[in-house]
C-alpha cells in the first residue's frame, strides 16, 4: 500500500471511529460551522491548532502561514480575518507562534531561502526593531525571544486591520490574544497580549515585552 493509499485508509478509520462515538457528528457538522475562535498560526506541521487546544472540527477557524505573520497587504490573511469576524462572528482571535520556528530562525540568521525570504523579511523587520535588546542575549535565548516578539508584533498588526477596528467601532465582542506554543512540551504560553476595544494597544505591547523572561 502506498503512503497516499495509507492516508485514505486512515481517513476511513478516523471517520468510522468518530461516527461510532457520535452517529450524528458529521450530519450536524455539515449543516454549519459556528466557531468561536480564529487561530492564526504557523504552517509548521508540528503545530496543529485543533489538537493543541483539544477542540473538534468546526470549533476553530484556522489560518496558517510561515511564521504566523499578519501583513496588511496579504489578501489571504485579511480575507480570513474578515470572514471570521463579520460572517462567523468569532469572539476571539489567537495569534499563535511557536518556539523553534524555522521562519523565525531564517529571519534571525538572515538566511537565503529563496522566495520565502521575501515573506520572512517581515520577521526580520521585527528583529531590526528590537536589535539592540536582542543582541545582548545568547543565541538560543535570542531565538526564543524573537519568536515571542514576532507574536506581539503580529497581534499589533491584527488589531490594526480595518476588519478588527470596524468590529470594535460597532461594539462587536472581539478579543485578540498573543500566545506561543512549545513543541518540546506541548504547552501554550500566554504572552499577556490580550486586546479588545478598550485596551490601550501600545501600552499593553510594551508591558508584554517587559514581562518576557
PyMOL commands that set and color helices and strands:
alter all, ss='L'
color gray80, all
select helices_A, chain A and resi 3-21+25-31+49-52+75-87+102-109+116-129+131-134+139-159+162-169+201-210
alter helices_A, ss='H'
color red, helices_A
select strands_A, chain A and resi 37-42+60-65+92-98+175-182+187-195
alter strands_A, ss='S'
color yellow, strands_A
deselect
rebuild
show_as cartoon
